[in-house]
Amino acid sequence: MEELLTTKEVARLLRLNEKKVYQLIQEGEIPHVKIGGKWLFPKNDLLKWVRERTEREKDLFFGGSDDPLLGRFFAAYSEFKGFETIVFYSAIGSEAGIISLSKGKVQGACCHLYDPETGEYNIPFLKRRLPTGSFRIVTLWHRRQGLLVKKGNPLSIKTIRDLAKPKVKFINRNAHSGTRILFDTLIKKEGIAPDEIQGYYQEVNSHIEVGIKVFSGEADVGLGLEYIAHLFALDFIPLIEERFDLVISEEIWETKKVKDFLLFLSSKSFLPPPGYSFRESGKIIL
């Protein structure tokens, strides 16, 4: 029969206090079983769990906003490191990324959350959602957002107000994404109600999908990146340049893997695609 360890033995093995062991149980992190009202831990499974966590120690786990440049950038970094460090990324949206960071599910979150009261990106939102001193902010890049329309702009769309015209079909981004938050801010500023925009409630989850909808003619216009307009040969009406940041947990800020990552970011190792600027890449904001 496999050896079973007690909570006290696990705490001693992992050099943790027993309270932390119970926390790992509640979070479903550690192999465990309950027998006769007592928590026990299969030793072989526990040692395997420790080895797996040790092997992943050099990797980075990020989540947050959808940005077509992220995959290319993270792949370039992993290759640069000889795949000694791999960046794992989940495109779950800016707001969901911050929530995941606050719960310890990711080590960093990519975001572009516009605050209409201050005109600032990310910092006001982060100060409301994360404990003071628990995070650091680094600029990844700047990028231009605007309206994507068919080549030649057949409906003569020029401003946000034109989206309320009866014949204009809009395609929206998913709720809680940074782009959706930006769009809701822009139409509110113009005094336009969501119901005035045909297609407001039609949502897609990425910038690429917005480009596809406009290119295929399923929509006349969408809010998205200049780079997407370039990819799909669409016309682009610029509205705003936004700062796209990486929020990193203070717990890993001083680690070698973060320092190496920031050094690579600051090196600006490849040319920015259309609509992007690397002028402040690697700048520590907070």
C-alpha positions in Angstrom: 0.0 0.0 0.0 1.2 3.5 -0.9 2.6 5.5 2.0 0.3 8.3 3.2 1.6 11.4 4.9 -0.1 13.5 7.5 -0.6 17.3 7.2 2.2 17.9 9.7 4.6 15.6 7.6 3.6 17.4 4.4 4.2 20.8 6.0 7.7 19.6 7.1 8.5 18.2 3.7 7.5 21.3 1.8 8.8 23.7 4.5 5.4 25.3 4.8 3.2 25.9 7.8 0.1 23.7 8.2 -2.2 26.6 7.4 -0.7 26.9 4.0 -1.1 23.2 3.4 -4.8 23.5 4.1 -5.0 26.4 1.7 -3.5 24.2 -1.0 -6.2 21.6 -0.3 -9.0 24.2 -0.6 -7.6 25.4 -3.9 -7.4 21.9 -5.3 -3.6 22.3 -5.8 -2.2 19.4 -3.9 -2.9 15.6 -4.2 -4.9 14.6 -1.1 -7.6 12.3 0.2 -9.9 12.4 3.2 -10.1 9.2 5.3 -12.1 9.1 8.5 -12.3 12.9 8.6 -8.5 13.3 8.4 -6.6 14.7 5.4 -3.9 12.4 4.1 -1.5 12.7 1.2 -0.2 9.9 -1.1 3.6 10.3 -0.9 4.3 9.3 -4.5 1.7 11.6 -6.0 2.9 14.4 -3.8 6.5 14.0 -4.9 5.4 13.9 -8.6 3.4 17.2 -7.9 6.5 18.8 -6.5 8.7 17.7 -9.5 6.1 19.1 -12.0 6.0 22.4 -10.2 9.8 22.6 -10.1 10.0 21.9 -13.8 7.6 24.8 -14.5 9.4 27.2 -12.2 11.3 28.8 -15.1 8.1 29.3 -17.2 5.9 32.3 -17.2 2.1 32.1 -17.0 0.2 35.2 -18.3 -3.4 35.9 -19.3 -5.4 38.9 -20.4 -6.2 40.9 -23.5 -6.3 39.6 -27.0 -3.5 41.1 -29.1 -2.3 39.5 -32.4 1.3 40.5 -31.6 1.5 38.7 -28.3 1.8 35.2 -29.8 4.6 36.3 -32.1 6.4 38.1 -29.2 6.1 35.3 -26.7 7.2 32.7 -29.3 10.3 34.8 -30.2 11.2 35.1 -26.5 10.8 31.4 -25.9 13.0 30.7 -28.9 15.6 33.2 -27.8 15.8 31.4 -24.5 16.3 28.1 -26.3 12.9 27.1 -24.9 14.4 27.0 -21.4 11.6 29.4 -20.5 8.2 29.2 -22.2 5.5 31.9 -21.9 2.1 30.4 -21.6 -0.7 32.8 -22.5 -4.5 32.7 -22.2 -6.4 35.4 -24.1 -9.3 35.9 -21.7 -9.7 39.7 -21.9 -8.2 42.5 -20.0 -10.6 42.5 -17.1 -10.6 38.7 -16.7 -6.8 38.8 -16.8 -6.6 41.2 -13.9 -9.2 39.1 -11.9 -7.1 35.9 -12.6 -4.0 37.8 -11.4 -5.7 38.8 -8.2 -6.6 35.1 -7.6 -3.1 33.9 -8.3 -4.2 31.9 -11.4 -1.7 33.8 -13.6 1.6 35.6 -12.8 1.0 38.5 -15.2 -1.9 40.1 -17.1 -1.8 42.0 -20.3 -4.3 44.8 -20.4 -5.5 48.1 -22.0 -8.2 49.4 -19.7 -9.2 53.0 -20.4 -10.4 55.1 -17.5 -12.7 57.9 -18.9 -12.5 60.0 -15.7 -8.7 60.4 -15.9 -8.0 59.6 -19.5 -5.4 57.1 -18.2 -4.8 53.5 -19.1 -4.8 50.7 -16.6 -3.5 52.4 -13.4 -6.8 53.6 -12.0 -8.5 50.3 -12.7 -5.6 48.3 -11.1 -5.6 50.4 -8.0 -9.3 49.6 -7.5 -8.9 45.9 -8.1 -5.5 44.9 -6.7 -4.0 45.4 -3.2 -1.4 48.2 -3.1 2.1 46.9 -3.5 1.0 43.6 -5.0 1.8 44.4 -8.6 4.2 46.2 -11.0 3.3 47.6 -14.4 5.5 47.5 -17.5 4.7 48.9 -20.9 4.7 46.3 -23.7 3.9 48.7 -26.6 1.5 51.4 -27.9 -1.0 50.5 -30.6 -3.6 52.4 -32.6 -7.3 51.5 -32.4 -10.0 52.8 -34.7 -12.8 51.9 -37.0 -12.3 49.1 -39.6 -14.3 49.5 -42.8 -14.3 47.9 -46.3 -11.7 49.1 -48.8 -12.9 52.4 -50.2 -15.2 53.0 -47.2 -18.4 52.6 -49.3 -20.7 54.0 -46.5 -18.5 57.0 -45.9 -18.1 56.2 -42.2 -15.8 58.8 -40.5 -16.8 59.1 -36.9 -18.4 57.2 -34.0 -21.6 59.1 -34.7 -21.9 57.4 -38.1 -22.4 54.1 -36.4 -25.9 55.1 -35.4 -27.0 55.5 -39.1 -29.8 53.0 -40.0 -28.0 51.2 -42.7 -24.7 50.7 -40.9 -24.1 47.2 -39.5 -21.6 47.1 -36.6 -19.7 44.1 -35.1 -18.9 44.4 -31.4 -16.3 42.9 -29.1 -17.0 40.7 -26.1 -18.1 42.2 -22.8 -15.3 43.0 -20.3 -12.6 43.1 -23.0 -10.5 46.3 -23.1 -11.8 47.1 -26.6 -15.4 46.8 -25.5 -14.8 49.0 -22.5 -13.2 51.6 -24.8 -16.1 51.4 -27.3 -18.7 51.9 -24.6 -16.8 54.9 -23.4 -16.7 56.4 -26.9 -20.4 56.0 -27.6 -21.4 57.3 -24.1 -19.2 60.4 -24.8 -21.2 60.9 -28.1 -24.5 60.4 -26.3 -25.3 57.3 -28.3 -27.3 54.5 -26.7 -26.4 50.9 -27.5 -29.8 50.2 -29.0 -29.2 52.9 -31.6 -26.3 50.9 -33.1 -27.3 48.0 -35.4 -25.2 45.0 -34.3 -24.2 46.3 -30.9 -25.2 43.0 -29.3 -23.4 40.9 -32.0 -20.1 40.0 -30.3 -16.8 38.3 -31.3 -13.9 37.5 -29.0 -10.9 38.7 -30.9 -9.5 41.5 -33.2 -9.0 38.9 -35.9 -12.7 38.0 -35.8 -13.7 41.6 -36.2 -11.5 41.8 -39.3 -13.0 38.7 -40.8 -16.6 40.0 -40.2 -15.9 43.3 -42.0 -13.8 41.7 -44.8 -16.6 39.1 -45.5 -19.3 41.8 -45.5 -21.2 40.4 -42.5 -20.5 43.7 -40.9 -19.8 47.2 -42.3 -17.6 48.4 -39.4 -16.0 47.3 -36.2 -13.6 48.8 -33.6 -10.2 47.3 -33.8 -6.4 47.6 -34.5 -4.8 49.3 -37.4 -2.7 46.1 -37.8 -5.9 44.1 -38.5 -6.9 46.6 -41.2 -3.4 46.0 -42.7 -3.8 42.2 -42.6 -7.3 42.2 -44.3 -6.7 45.2 -46.7 -9.4 47.2 -45.0 -9.5 51.0 -44.5 -8.7 52.3 -41.1 -10.1 55.4 -39.4 -7.9 56.1 -36.4 -9.5 57.1 -33.1 -7.0 56.6 -30.3 -3.5 55.3 -29.5 -3.5 53.2 -26.3 -0.8 52.0 -24.0 -0.7 48.2 -23.8 0.8 47.1 -20.4 1.9 43.9 -18.7 1.0 43.8 -15.0 3.3 41.4 -13.1 2.8 40.0 -9.6 5.2 41.5 -7.1 5.8 37.9 -5.9 7.9 37.1 -9.0 9.1 40.6 -9.9 12.7 40.0 -8.6 13.1 36.6 -10.2 15.6 35.9 -12.9 12.9 34.8 -15.4 11.2 38.2 -15.1 14.4 40.1 -15.4 15.4 38.2 -18.5 12.0 38.7 -20.0 12.1 42.5 -19.4 15.6 42.7 -20.9 14.3 41.0 -24.1 11.3 43.4 -24.2 13.6 46.4 -23.8 15.9 45.2 -26.6 13.1 45.7 -29.2 14.4 42.7 -31.1 12.1 43.0 -34.1 10.4 45.9 -36.0 6.9 46.9 -35.0 4.1 45.9 -37.3 1.8 48.7 -38.8 -0.1 50.4 -36.1 2.3 49.6 -33.3 5.0 51.6 -31.6 7.8 50.2 -29.4 9.0 53.6 -28.2 8.4 52.8 -24.5 8.6 49.0 -24.6 10.1 47.8 -21.3 9.4 51.1 -19.4 8.4 50.5 -15.8 5.2 52.5 -15.1 4.7 51.5 -11.5 
